Amino acid sequence: MRNLFQEQLQALRARSLERKLRQIDSAQGPEIQIAGRWLINFSSNDYLGLASDSRLRDAAIAAIEEFGVGAGASRLVSGTQSPHLGLEAALAEWKGTEAALCFSSGYAAALGTVPALVSKDDVILLDKLCHASLIDGAKLSGAILRIFPHNHLGKLEDHLEWAQREHAGKRILILTESVFSMDGDRAPLRELIELKKRFGALLMLDEAHAVGVIGPNGRGLAAAENLNEDVDVQMGTLSKALGASGGYICGSRSLIDWLINRARSFIYSTAPPPGIVSAALAAVNFLDSSEGEERRLLLWKRISLMQELLPCDSAAVAGLTKNARHAASAIFPWIVGDEQAAIDLASSLQTEGFFVPAIRYPTVAKGSARLRITVTALHKEDQIRSLCQAIRKMTKSE
C-alpha cells in the first residue's frame, strides 16, 4: 500500500505536474509569510481584502459566543440557525432575487444544484472553460452533455438547435461563468440571454469572480448589465471577494425550495459554522454600504494600474493588449506555455519577493501553463509597480 501511487506520482513529476501544499504562517493579505519569509502576494482571490477585516472577525467571534463553533447537523435536521437565515435573506436582497440558499462551498453549490435542475435525457450546454465544479455537477446529473468553445456564440446556437431538434420537450441548461477564473475575461451575457430566450433554455451563471468586483456594490455581471431577472440561476461564492467561506445559489423562491428538497450536497452536509456565516453576512452588509463601494472602486484603480504597467508587447497576457480600454476583471493571466517554464518563472519571482504560483494542467489546458496574477484593493501602488518591473526584467532576459 505504501508504494501504491509512487509510479503515478513519478509520472506527474516527469511532466512537471506534481502539486505540493505550501504552509502559510500568516493571515491572508497583500503580504504573506512562507517559510519564514514575507512575500508580496499576487495569488489570492481576496479581492477586497476582507479575509482579515476586523468587521468579519468581530462578527464571527460574536456568533461563536452565542451559537458555538459547529452547527451540529444538516440544515434539514437541526442545523439551521438564525445566522443562516439572516445571510440568505441578505444575499437575496443584495442580489435582487426572491430567495437564496447557502452551501458549505461553491463546489458543493454546483454539485448539488446542477443535478437538481436536469436529469437523464435533458441537455446541458457548457462553456469549455467552466470551473471544475460545474463540469462535475454536469457529469453527475446524468444529462446529455455538449461542450461549446469558450464564449463561442455560433457554436452554442448550433448546439441549441440540435438539442431542440433531437431532444424536443426536454430541458436545456446553459452553464457558464460571468468572469472566467483562469483567463479573467467575461461572458457575453446579453447575447447568451438572447439565445436562451429564443430556444427556451435555462441559464445558470457562476458569478464567483465577479461578485464584489463588478456591478453596483459588487453585485456581479448580471446586475452590472441590468440582466438580473433574465438569469434563471445565479451561483456565487462567499470565499473570494467576501472574505469568508461557502457558496450560494440565488433565484426564484420555487427554485430555492426545490433545491432544499433535491440538492444532495445541501441535504446531506452539516450546516456551515455560524461564525463563518455571520462573517459572510458582515461582508455582504459592508459591500452594500457606501464604504464597501469605495473599496470596490479602489480595487478598480489598482486593476487599472496593473493594466497600464504590465508588459503587453507580446501575446503573454491573455486577452489584454495596450489597446484595450478596460481590464475585464482583477485576474491577469501571464501565459507561459510550458509547465516547467511556468514553474521556473514563479520561482524566479519568489526569489524577488513575489508569490505568484504557476497554474498548470489540468486546471488549464496542456501547453497553456501560466502565472495567474490577481490584484486586490489592499495592494499598494508600489507593490504593483515592483511586480511589473520584475516581470519586465525577466521577460527581457529570456
N, C-alpha and C positions, 0 to 999 in steps of 0.2 A: 504493500500500500504506500510505503514511504516514497518509492520511486515511480509511482503510477503515472504521474504527469510530467516527469522530467524530460521525456522526449519531445512532448508538445511544447513545453516551456523553452527548450533549446531551439526549436523551430521558430518561435516568436523572437528570440534573441537574435537569431541569424538574419531576420528580416527587419530588425530594429523596431519591433512592435511590442516588446515586453513593457508592461507598466509596473511601477512600484509606488507605494504610498510615501508621501513626504510628511514628516512631522512638523507642524507649525506651532510654535510656542508663544503665540500672541493672539490677540483678538484680530478679527478681520478689519482691514483698513487700507489706506493707500500705502502703508508700510507694514510689513510683517516680518517676523523673526523665524528664520530657518537655520538649524544647526548653529545657533549662537550668533548669527549674522543678520542684521537688518537689511531688508531688500525693499526697493520700491515695487509695489505690487500692481501689475497691469494684467492680472488674470481673473479678477473677481467679478461676479455678477451683482455685487452690492452697489448698484449704480448710484444710489442716492446717499450712500454712507450711513444707512440706518442700522446695520447689523450690530454696531456698538453704541447706538444712540441711547442716551440716558432715558428718554421717554419710553422706549421699548423695554429697557431693563427695569425701570420702575414699575411699569405695568405688569411685567412678568412676575416680579417679586411680590407685588400686592396680590396677584391671583394665586400664587403658590401659598401665600399665608392664609388665604380664605378657603381655597379649594384643594390644597395639597398638590403633590407633584404629578401623579398619574390620574387619568380619568377613570380607571378601574374596569371598564368594559367597553364593548362596542356601543355605538350610538343608539342602536335599537334595543339594547338590553337595559343598561343603566348608566351609560357613559355620556349622555347628552346633558351638559351643564349650561348654565346661563351664559358663560363666555362664548360657547359655540353658537348659540342662537344670536347673541349680540353681534358677533363677527359676520354671520351670514346676512343679517338684516342690513348691516353697514355696507357690505360688499354689494348687495343688490341695489341699494340706494345710490352708491358711488358709481356703479357701472350702468345704472339706468335700466335695470331689468326687474322683472316681477319677483324673482327669488334667486337664491344662491345656495350651494351646498359645498361644504369643505371636506377635503380628503387629507390623509396623512402626508401625501406628497403629490407633486404634479404628475409623476409617473403613475401613481395609484389612480389619480383622476382620469387619466387617459385609459388606463387598463380596465377601469370599471365602466366608464361611460360609453366607449365605442361599442362594446358587445351588447350594451343595453339599448343602443339605438338601432342596430341592424343585426341580422342573423343569416342563417343559411338561405341562399338564393337571392338575398339582397346584394347590392353592389356598392363597393367602396372605391372611390377615385382619389388617389393620394399623391400629393406632390413628392417628387423623388427625394427632396432634401428635408422632408419632415423628420422630426425628432424620433428617436428610437421608441419612445413611449407610445406614440401614435401608430407606428408600424406594428409594434407588438400588440396593441389593442385591436388593430385591424385584423391581424392574423388570428387572434384569439376569438374573434367574433364568428368565424366560420363563413363570413360573407365572401362573395367573389371579389377579388382584389385586382384592380388595374392601377398601375403607376404611370403618371404623366411627367414628362421632362419638366424641370424646375421652371415654374411660372409660365409654362407654355400654354397659352390660352387656346391656340388652334388645336393642339393635341387633346386638351381637355374637352373641347367641343366635340371632337371625333369620338372620344370615349363616351360622352353623354349621349350622343346619337346612337352609338352601339348599344349602350345599356337600355335606352328607351325602346329600341327595336327588338333586342334579343331577350330582354327581361321585363317585358311590359307588365305593369302593375306592381312591380317590386320597388322597394325603397332604394333610393340612390343617395349616398352620403359623400360629400366632398370634404376631404381633410386637408387643411393647410395651416400655415403659421402666418402671423402678421409680420413678424421680424424673424428671419431665419438665423439660428443660433451660431452657425459656423461661417456664414458669409455676411451677415449683418444687413442684408437687403430686405426689402419689403415685398409683400404680396400685392398684386394688382387687385385690390379688394373690390373696387367698384365694378370692374369687369367680371370678376368672379361671381358677384351677386347677380349681375345681369344674366349670366349663363345659368346659374342655379334657378333663377326665377323662370327662365324660358323653358327649362327642362323639368321643372317641378322637383328639383333635388333639395336636400338639406345641406347646410353648410356648418361645419364645426371649425372654429377658428381658435388656434392656440396663440394667446397674447402674452406668453411668458416673458419675452424680451422686449415687449412694447409697454407693458404696464409699468407705470412710474416714470416712463421715459417719453412717451409720445401721447399727444392729446391733452385737452384741458385737464389740469390736475392729475395728469398721468393716467387717464382712464383707458388709454390704448388707441390702436389704429382705427377701430370701428367708430369710436367716439370722435376721433380727430377728423374723420371723413363724414361724420353725421350719418352713419350707416348702422347704428346700434340695433334698430328694430329689424334690420334685414339679415342679421346673423342669427341663426337658429340656436347655436350652442357656442357660448364663449367660455373658453378654458383659460385658466391663468395660474400663476404661482404666487405663493407668499414668501418664497425662498430667495428671490433675487432682489429686485429694487425695494421690496417691502421689508427686507432685512430679517425675516423670521424663518418659518418652515411650514411647508404644506402646499396643497393645491386647492383649486376650487373650480366649480362649474357655475356659470350664471346663465339664466334663461327664463322661460315661462314657468309659472307655478306648476303646471301639469308636468313639464319636463323634470323639474326637481322632485316632485312627488313620485314620478316613475323611477328616477334614479335611487331614491330612498328604498324602493321596493326591489330593484333589479341590479343595481351596481354592486357586484360581488366584493370589490375591493373596499367599498364603503361598509357593506353589511357585515363583513367578516373580519374587520380590523378594529382593534381597540381605538377609541376616540383619541385625537391628538391631545397632548397635555394642556391643561387650562392655562398654564403660564405662557406657553408658546402662542396659544390662541389669543390671549389678551395682548401680547406683544404685537401680533399681527393687526389687531384692532387699533392699537395705538398708531401703527404705521398708516393704516387707512385714514384715520382721523387727521393725521399730520398731512398726508397728501391732499386731503380735501380742504386744507386751510390755505390762506394766503402765504404763510411761511413755507408750506410744502411746495407751492407753485414757484416760489422764489428759488428753492433748492433745485427744482427741476430745470428752471431756466439757467441756473448756474451750471448745471450739468451740460446743457447745450452750448454754453460758452466754452467749456472745456473740450467738447466734441469738435467745435469749430476750430479751435486752436490745433487740435490733433490733425484735423483735415488739412489745415494750412501748412503744417510743418512736416508731416510725414512724407518721406520721399515717394513721389508718384511718377517718376520718369520712366518706369517700366511697368510691366503687367503684374508686378508682385502684389499690389493691393487690389484684391478682387472688387470689381465694380466701382472703383474710385479713381478718378483722374483729376488733374488740376482744373479741368473744365467743368467738373461737377459743381453745381451751385450749392448743394447742401448734402452733408452726410446723411445716410438713412437711419442710423442708429448709433449706439455707443460702442459698436463692435467694428474693429478694423482688422480683417484677416490679411496677414502678410504671407502670401503663397510662396513656399519654397520648392515643393515638389517631392524631392527625395526624402524619405523618412529619416535617415541618418543625418542628412544635411540640416534638417529642421531641428533635430536634437542638438547638433553641434552649434547652431545659431543660438538656440535657447541657452546652452551652456556658456557661450561667449558673453551673452547679455547678462547672465547671472554673475559672471566674473566682474562685469562692470557695475553690478549693484542693482540689476533689474530682474524681476521674476515674471517671466512670460513663457510658460511651458509650451512644448511642442504638441500639436494636435495631429494625430495620425489615424490611419485606417484601424478599425472600421468606423470611427467617428466621422471621418471624411473619406472620400474615395481614394483608392490606391493611386499613388503618384501625385496627390494634391495635399501632401502634408504642409502644415503651416504653423505660424505663430498667430494666435488669436488674441489681439491686443484689445483690452476693454478699458474704457475711460469711466471714471466716477466723478461725482460732483466735488469730492473732497481732495482730488488730486490738485496739487499746486501747479501753477503755470511752469515753474522752473523744472518740476519733475517731468512734465510732458516735453519740454524743450530738451532736456537731457536725454530722454529716451530716443527722441527723433534724431538727435545728433549722433548717438551711439549707433543707431541703425544705419544712418547715412555713412558713417565712417566704415562700418563693417561691409556695407554694400560696395563701396568704392574699392575696398581692399580685395574683393573677390576677383 
